């Protein structure tokens, strides 16, 4: 079986999340994608400023930090 190889030539490590980790990441991904899908077009149309858009992304910081901790735990 062939293994995936990164650009550096080293094998990519498969990340196997627990069910809880997968659920946490999936929830954040869904909420973040919904925010982007709804609000980015508003920025393009001029109905929302870029600063307001970026400010709205702040609501995801705690969840994003949690996902980063999950990911980091798999690389240590």
N, C-alpha and C positions, 0 to 999 in steps of 0.2 A: 504494500500500500504506500503510495506517495505521501510525503508529509509536506505541508505548506512551508514555504521558506520566506522569511522577511527580506526586504531589500538589502539588508546587511549580510544576508546569507545564513543567518541562524534560524533554526526551526521556530515557528510560532507556537507558543504555549496555549493550549486550549483552556479557556476559563469555564469552569463548571460551577455555576451559581447554585446555592441552595434554593429551595422553593421560595423561601421568605425573601432572599436577596433578589431573585427574579421578579417577584411581585413588586417589591419596592422600586426597582429600576423601571419596570414596565409602567407603573403608575406615574412616575416622574416623566418618562418619555412621552406618555399620552398627554399629560397636562401641558408640558412644554410645547409639544407639536400643535396642540389646539391653540395655545396662545399665539404661536407664530402664524398659524394658518389664518387666524382671525385678525391679528393686529398688523402684520407686515404689509398686507395690501392697503391698510389705512395709511401707513407711512408713505407708500408709493403714491397714493392718491392725494396726499397732503392733508388728510383728515386727522392725522396724529403726527406729532413731532418725533424726531429720532430720539430726543432726550426722554420724552414720555414713554416711548417704546422700551428704551434701555431701562428706565426706571421700573417699568412693569416686570421686566425680567428678574428684578430683585426679589420678587415674591417666591422664586424658586431656589434661592440661595441655600436655605437650610436643607432642602431635599437634595440639592446638587452636592452639598458637602457630604451628606449621608451616602450617596452613590459613590462619591470619590473614595470614601473610607472603605466601602465594600470592595471596590476595584483594587485599591492599594493593598488590602488584605490578601489578595490573590497573587500579588507580585512580591510579597515578602517571604 
